[in-house]
Structures are given as C-alpha cells and as structure tokens.
Amino acid sequence: MHFTLKKLSLLLLWLTVIQWCRSQTNCRVFTDSCHIKACLIYNAADSFHQGTRLSQQYYDSAIRTCPDYAEAWRAISVPYLKRGDFFTWRKYLDKAVALKPFPNLGIRGWCRWKFLRDYEGALTDLRQFDTLSGFHPANSGDGYFNLYIVMAICEREQGNYQQAFHYFSLGIDSVLKQQGDKWIGFSDYLHRCVTRMRIKDYTGALLDLDLQIKKYDNFAEIYYYQGLIFHLLHREKEAITILEKAEALLTANHHLSDIYCEMPDEVFMEDIEEAIDRIKKE
C-alpha cells in the first residue's frame, strides 16, 4: 500500500496546488520536507470516503513518507474502530498517542469509554489529557460530551460517586459559570440525574430533570427517569402519565441514540413497558 517515487513526486505537485484551495491541515507549519510531504498526502485522503481502500492507502503512504506524522496514524485507525476491529485500531492509535499525546490521549480515552466501556482505562487517559490541556478539556470526538462528563460517567460506573459528582461539577457548574448555558451538553443534566438516583437523592435528581427540560426536553429518557422517581416517591398516577409520555416520544424516535453504540442511560421500549406494567400491578 505505497506509491512509487515517481508517482509520489507527481502527487506532491498536485497536492501543493490543492493545499491552497481546501481548508485542511496547514502543511506550511512544518519546516522539514518529510512532514510537509506527509501532511500533503494526509490532506489528499479527504478526497475519498473514510475507510475506503484509496483513503487508507493515502494514510499509509503518509506514514511511510514520515513515520513520525501522528495525524496519519490517528486517521488510519478510525475505520477499524468503527468496524469493531479494536485490536488494529489500538495498534495505530497507540502510535499516534506515543508521538503526540495531546490531543490523542483525549481521543483514545473517549473511544475507550464509548466503544469499549473500559472505564478505568478511559479515566487513565483522560486524567493525563486533562493535565496536558491545562485542565481545560475539549469535547468528545462525536461532539456530544464535555470530557469531564465522560469522566463523571466513568467514575459513576465504577461506583465512585463522590468523584463522579466532582467531574459533573466541572463539566456542568463550572462551564455554566464561565461560559454560559449554551456550552452545557444536551443530555448532561440527565446523566447527573441518573447518578443522583443511584444514591437515592431523588430531590436532587428531579431538580436536574427540571434543568434538563429547560435545556432540551425532547428525550424519552427524561420522562422515563422522571416516571421512575415519581413511582419511588409513591406518586403512581403521575408516574404512569409521565411514562406514557416517554413511550410516545420513543415511538416517535425522540430518544438518545448513536449509530455505533448504546448511549449512556439510553432507554428502550421494553424498559418503559416493563415500568408501566410493574406500577399498574402494584
């Protein structure tokens, strides 16, 4: 999977032209010919659909041209991740992390959480990334989460609730204070609500759901968890009504979803139906 030197020379001439016409990695930041050539080849891969043979060949050629070009190692790993070949994905991405820990530690940590549910490993990566970022972590690769929210959920799933709330505070309260409501994720309050439910803080959980509804109110999950809390508080009629609303929203396809993985705290129709049946029988 590599180009001949003659083909590579012709390719680089063409790539130098398109570099000025596309909003891509700025290859002019490099001073050595090795990285410049690899960067140009890396940019050219965007001409092909991700994961196609040609796209992967271009990334492979960029790596062969400059084995220290971390971006190509990261990019060539992505199709393997999406196809479930996690062994090959790690082989390539680990090389990117070794060459360029920032931002690749953040990417690897998020992927370990999302695709593998490797909560301990994800936290290890994300804590290191947090330090490298100067304690200003970015959003996850899919754009859904502030990485502090990811860290909070990782801590929660390991039973570390105090640490989970610490990271929720950083990912919600600090962000709200410093940057405003528009920077709060669309489901952040929901995930903190579920965490509060696990420690039986139902009052706090309902307050988080109120904030979630103000932020974004069109997830079936909001009303499912609200219905469960009402039931736990012996407000059965309200619980049934709100669970039926969750059922209607899920039927209309308004719920947490992702094309690759089950989302954290995602709810399915059988969950809602079982909750309604259980309450009606009690």
N, C-alpha and C positions, 0 to 999 in steps of 0.2 A: 504494500500500500504506500508506494512513494513514487515521486516524479523523477524522471531523468534530469540531469543537469541542464540539458538543452531546453527541455520543457519548462523547467523551473525558471530559467532566465527569461523566457518569453512570458511566463506567468507573472513574474515580478514586474515586468514592464507594464503589463495591463493593470496589475494591482495598484501600481503607483498612480495611475490615472483615476481609478475608481475611488481611491482613498480620499481624494479631494471632493468627491461627489456624494459621499454617503456619511451619515452620522454614525461613526463607529469608533473603535478604539483608536486613539490618536497615536499613530506609529512614530510621529516626529518627537515624542518624548524620549525615545531611545537614541543612544549615540553610537552603539555598535551595530555593525551590519547583520550580525546573527539575529538579534532581537528584532531589528527592523524587518528583515525578510520573513521571520516567523509571524510577526504581527500582521503583515500584509496578507499572508496566506490565511491566517486565522480570520481576518475580516472577510476574505473571499468566501469562506464557508457559509456566510449568511445568504449567499445566492441560492442555496439549496435547502430543502426542508430538513429540519433537525432529525438526525438519526438515519438519514438516507446514506447509501454507500458513498456517494460523492462527498457529502458533508463530512463524514467520518474520515475519508481519505485526505481531505484538506487539513483536518486537525492533526492527523497522523503525520502528514508532511511537515506541518509547522513544528511538531515535536522533534522530528528527525533533523530539521534545519537548526533548531535551537532547543536542546533538551531542557534548558532552564526556563523556558517560557511557560509559566504556571497557568496562564489563561487557557492555553490549548489543552493541558492535562485536565483542567476542570471541565471544559466544554465537551471533550471526547467522552467523559464519564457519564454525562447526563442521560443519553438514550439507554444505557444499561440500567440506570436507576429506574427509569420509567417502565422498562420491560421486566423488572423484577430480578435482574441479574446483579444482585447486590455484591457478590464477590468481585466481579470485574469492575463494578462502579467504585468500590473501595480501593482497588488496586490503583486506579487512575487518580481518584480524588485525593488519596493519601499522598501521592506525589505532589499534587498541587498545594496541599497543606504544608508539606515539608519545604517547598520552595517559597511559598508566600502565605504564612499563617493568617495574616489579615488581608482580605476578609474570609479566606477559605475555611477557617475554623468555624465561623458562624454558619456558613453554608453546610458544612458537614454535620454540625450539631443539630441544626434544624432538620436535616434529612434523617438523621438517626432517630430523632423524635417522631417525625411524621410517618416515615415509611417502615421503620423497624421497631418502633416503640421501645427503643433502647434508652430508657430514661436516665440511667446512670451515666452511660457513655455520652449522651447528649449534653447532660449537665457539665461533664468534664470539659467538653469542647466549648460550650457556651460561656462557662466561667472564664476560661482563658481568653476567649474572644472579647468578653466584657472588659477585661483588664486592658487588652490591646486597643480597644476602642476608646479608652479613657472614660469608661463607664457611661457610654452613650451608644448602646447597641442599636442597630438598624432593625428594619422589619424582616420577617422571614422571606424566603425566596419566592413564595407564592403571593406575598403582599398581604396576607390575612392577619398576621400577628406581629406585634412588637415582640422582640425576642425575650423580653422579660416575662411576657405572658407565657411563652413556651416554657421558660424556666420554672415558672409558677406551677404549670400543669405537670411538669416532670417531677417536681418536689411533691405535689399532691398525690400522684400515682404511686409514690414510694412511701406514702403515709407521713410525710414531713410537713404537717400543716402550718406550723409556725413559719418555716422557710417559704412555703408556698404563698402565704399572705404577705410576707416581706417582698417577694417579687411582684405580686399583684399590686402592691402599693407603689412600687417603682414604675410598673407598666401602666397603671391607671391614674392613681392620685398624683404622682409627680408629673406625669405627662399632662394631665388636666391643668395643673397649676402653672406649668412652664410654657405649654404650647396650646392649650385650649381643647375644647371638646372635639373638634374636627379630627384630632390626631388619635382619639380613642378608637380602638378596633370595633367592628360591627358586632362582635359577639363577646367582647371582653367581660362585660358585667355578667353575662350569662355563665361564663366559666367560673367566675368568682362566686356566683350564687350557688352553683353545684358544690363548690368546695365548702361553702358555709353549711350547706345541707349535711355534708358528711360529718361535721362536728355538732350537728343539731342546733345550729344558730339560725333558726327559722325566721326570726325577725330580721336579722341581717340579710338573709337570703332574699326575702321579699323586698327589702329596700333595694338590693341590687337589681332585682327584676323590674322594679319601678324605673330605675335608671336605664336599664336595657330597653324598656318600652319607649322611653323618651328618645333614646339614641336610634334604635331601629326595632320596630315592633312586628315584623312580618316573618318571624321564625316560628314554626310549630313548637320547637323546643322550649321557647319561653313559656308557653301556656301549659305544656306537659309538666314542667317542673313546678310551675305555679299551682297546678292542679294537685300534684303530689303533696305540696306543702299544705294546701288547704285541707286535704284529707288528714294529714298528720295533726292538724290543729282542730280536727273534728268539725270541719265546715264542709260536710259532704255534698250538699246541694250546689254550693259554689264550685266544689271540686269537679263534679260531673259536668257542669256547664262549661267550665274553662277547658276541661279535657276534650269536650266535644268541639270546642273551637280549635284546639290543637289538631284534632282529627281532620277537620275541614281544611286547615292550612296545609297539612301534609298531603291530603288528597289533591290539592291544587298545586302541589310541588313547591311549597314555600317552606323550606327547611334547610338546615345545614347540610352541605354536600360537597364532595370533591370527586373528581373523575378518577383519582388514583387510590384514595384511601378513605376509610371511615373517619369522619371528623371527630374530634374530642367532644364528648357529650351529645353526639348525634342521637336522634330518636327515630325509631322505626314504627310502622303502623301497628305491628303486634305489641309493641310496648304500650302504646296508647290504649289499644283494645283491651289488653290484659288489666290495665289500671282501672278502666271504666267497669269491667266485669267484676273485678275484685271489690270495688266500692259498692256496687249495686247488691252484691251478695252479703255484705256485712250488715 
